[in-house]
Each structure stands twice: as C-alpha cells, then as structure tokens.
Amino acid sequence: MPHAVKRKSTAPLATIDAAIHSFRGERVILDADLAKIYGVATKVLNQAVKRNRENSRPIFFSSSI
C-alpha cells in the first residue's frame, strides 16, 4: 500500500492576493513573493524555474530569468 503524501497547507488567498502586483497592465507576482508563498528561498525558486523552463508556460515567467 503506497504511503500517503503529507502536504503543507495552502497559502491563504489573502496572502496570494496581496502578492499580485499590476505592472504595465499585467498582473504579476514577484519571485520573492512567490518564494515566500511556497516557503523556499528566492534563489531556490529561480533555480527550479531555470531547470524546468521547457515544462513551464511562458506566460508565468519573465524573460529576465
């Protein structure tokens, strides 16, 4: 029988909503805010994004990464 995966609770919607900024008419979440939501260091988040670039939809990540 497979082991149950223990997951962290999801971030409250108010936290996510507060992290969304408007920039040039686009809604964005800064990498530092997204890292805080996921509970990881910003550097670790950016490394994961770079490693999984081909699996990510381009709308989610800026070209500055």
C-alpha positions in Angstrom: 0.0 0.0 0.0 1.5 3.4 -1.0 2.4 5.9 1.7 0.2 9.0 1.9 1.9 12.1 0.8 1.9 14.7 3.6 1.3 18.2 2.1 1.7 21.6 3.6 -1.5 23.6 3.9 -2.1 26.0 1.1 -1.4 29.7 1.4 -4.4 31.8 2.4 -6.0 33.6 -0.6 -5.4 37.0 1.1 -1.6 36.3 1.1 -1.7 35.4 -2.6 -3.9 38.3 -3.5 -1.5 40.7 -1.6 1.4 39.3 -3.6 -0.2 40.1 -7.0 1.0 43.4 -8.5 0.0 45.3 -11.6 2.9 46.1 -13.9 2.3 47.7 -17.3 -1.2 46.4 -17.3 -0.2 42.8 -16.5 -0.8 41.1 -13.2 2.5 39.7 -11.8 3.9 38.0 -8.7 7.5 38.8 -7.9 9.8 35.9 -7.4 10.5 36.9 -3.8 6.8 36.9 -3.0 6.2 33.6 -4.8 9.1 32.0 -2.9 7.6 33.2 0.4 4.3 31.6 -0.5 6.0 28.3 -1.3 8.2 28.6 1.8 11.5 28.4 -0.1 14.4 30.8 -0.7 14.1 33.0 -3.8 17.4 31.5 -5.2 15.9 28.0 -4.9 12.7 29.0 -6.7 14.7 30.7 -9.5 16.9 27.6 -9.9 13.8 25.4 -10.1 12.3 27.6 -12.8 15.6 27.5 -14.8 15.7 23.7 -14.5 12.1 23.3 -15.6 11.9 26.1 -18.2 10.7 23.8 -21.0 7.9 22.5 -18.8 6.6 25.9 -17.9 4.1 28.0 -19.8 5.9 31.2 -20.9 3.1 33.4 -19.5 4.2 32.6 -16.0 7.8 33.6 -16.2 9.5 36.8 -17.5 12.4 36.7 -19.8 14.7 38.1 -17.2 15.2 34.7 -15.6 
